Amino acid sequence: MPEPQPLLVLRDVTKHFPLYQPALLGFARRQVGVVAAVEGVSLTVHRGETVGLVGESGCGKSTTARLILRVFQPTRGEILFKADDTMLRVDALEGKALRALRRRIQLIFQDPHSSLSPRLSVREIIGEPLTLHDYGTPAEISERVKQLMAMVGLNVQHLRRYPHSFSGGQRQRIGIARALALHPDLVVCDEPVSALDVSVQSQVLNLLKDLQAELGLTYLFISHNLAVVDYVADRIAVMYAGRIVEMAPKRQLFAHPRHPYTETLLAAVLSPDPRLRSGRAAASPSRGRTSSPGPRRRSVVRSTPGGAPRSSRRSA
């Protein structure tokens, strides 16, 4: 079996945001400290796999995604991305080189409502990145937009409609089509189903898995829902207070968690069977890890997300 090829590598990536004292009585504001949003994160994502990044709200997951996309510049550390046969320093790119990289790394947003402009039609929303990156002639762009609509299970005849005409699941499919427009190598999925109904979540997740198999995509999948990550990820990285505290294949992580925070997250997962739920709660303290940090408890279900059928190309 060939050794997996790294597509994205983070080495000791850190992001500090300055903390300022408000300006008073005409005096200029001054920096009084920093907020460590991400601290010493090291992570490798191999081509063709899905890496899940999990943790409670505010732990630095989305900030890590924005560092990879170069929305933020890291305070220190290296971000490497393999383009063709060359490893590029993402944190050092500027100008045309950075613009060229944006074709290869795309983002699926969390909120399918605010991420789509209400003033643009679906044709304009999906075609916008194609126009900005000089994809081709207007006829070629139009044909690509139609292809993307069919790819995500939407009716091509609805290209002239506006976002308010679609359901939440359909809007997220439009966002997925926009992210895939430029044939990216890496797609960062920032909580892509957290704003959707459970049955619609299942359809969108199945669509993402089908597209990965069809197009050879690589996903960095960010979520706080362990059931979702268990369903889609190959490996899982657990983040706490800006640091990755554990990373392992998903089966190993769920069966044998090594860090106290991972154990706490798993203990908070609700089982559909009350007997298993009470058994897990009784078994959890026996590990003797009394010093584990206490995350915000979340209501999640350890099972395949949703009960919808497998037909992922049907819009909802």
Buried (B, 14 or more C-beta within 10 A) or exposed (E): EEEEEBBBBBBEBBBBBEEEEEEEEEEEEEEEEEEBBBBBBBBBBBBBBBBBBBBBEEBBBBBBBBBBBBEBEBBEBBBBBBBEEEBBEBBEBEEEEEEEBBBBBBBBBBBBBEBBEEEBBBBBBBBBBBEEBEBEEEEEBBEBBBBBBEBBBBEEEBBEBBBEEBBBBBBBBBBBBBBBBBEBBBBBBBBBBBBBBEBBBBBBBBBBBBBBEEEEBBBBBBBBBBBBBBBBBBBBBBBBBBBBBBBBEBEEBBEEBEBBBBBBBBBBBBBEEEEEBEEBEEEBEEEEBEEBEEBEEBEBBBBBBBEBEEEBBBBB
